[in-house]
């Protein structure tokens, strides 16, 4: 921990970029792709409280 603190004094924090920035066209495209992938799955809950993910359409093999 002491060595890490000394490195931070010299190099600064590990994450120093701003979170307020415009989304690029590539990021928008990736976000749309991830959202489309996520819509193909559904989360089921077992009686013991655990969850698991199953495809909404078992015949769809597009992402597998």
C-alpha positions in Angstrom: 0.0 0.0 0.0 2.8 2.4 0.8 4.4 1.8 -2.7 1.1 2.3 -4.4 0.6 5.6 -2.6 4.1 6.8 -3.7 3.3 5.8 -7.3 0.1 7.8 -7.1 1.9 10.8 -5.9 4.2 10.6 -8.9 1.8 9.4 -11.7 -1.6 10.5 -10.3 -4.7 8.5 -10.0 -5.3 5.5 -12.4 -8.5 6.9 -13.8 -8.3 10.6 -14.7 -10.6 10.9 -17.7 -13.9 12.8 -17.6 -17.1 10.8 -17.5 -18.9 13.7 -19.2 -18.2 13.2 -22.9 -20.2 12.8 -26.1 -20.7 9.3 -27.3 -18.9 8.6 -30.6 -20.7 6.9 -33.5 -18.7 3.7 -32.8 -19.9 3.7 -29.1 -23.5 4.2 -30.1 -23.2 1.3 -32.5 -21.6 -0.9 -29.8 -24.3 0.1 -27.3 -27.1 -0.8 -29.8 -25.4 -4.2 -30.5 -25.1 -5.0 -26.8 -28.7 -4.0 -26.2 -29.9 -6.3 -29.0 -27.8 -9.1 -27.6 -29.2 -8.6 -24.1 -32.8 -8.7 -25.4 -32.3 -12.3 -26.7 -32.0 -13.6 -23.1 -34.3 -13.7 -20.1 -33.4 -14.2 -16.4 -35.3 -16.9 -14.5 -35.4 -17.2 -10.7 -35.3 -20.5 -8.9 -37.4 -21.0 -5.7 -34.2 -20.8 -3.7 -33.5 -17.3 -5.0 -30.7 -18.0 -7.4 -31.0 -16.8 -11.0 -29.9 -18.1 -14.3 -30.1 -16.9 -17.9 -31.8 -18.8 -20.8 -32.4 -17.8 -24.4 -35.9 -16.5 -25.1 -36.1 -18.4 -28.3 -34.2 -21.8 -28.0 -34.2 -22.3 -31.8 -32.4 -19.0 -32.4 -28.7 -19.8 -32.9 -27.5 -16.3 -34.1 -25.3 -15.5 -31.1 -24.1 -19.0 -30.3 
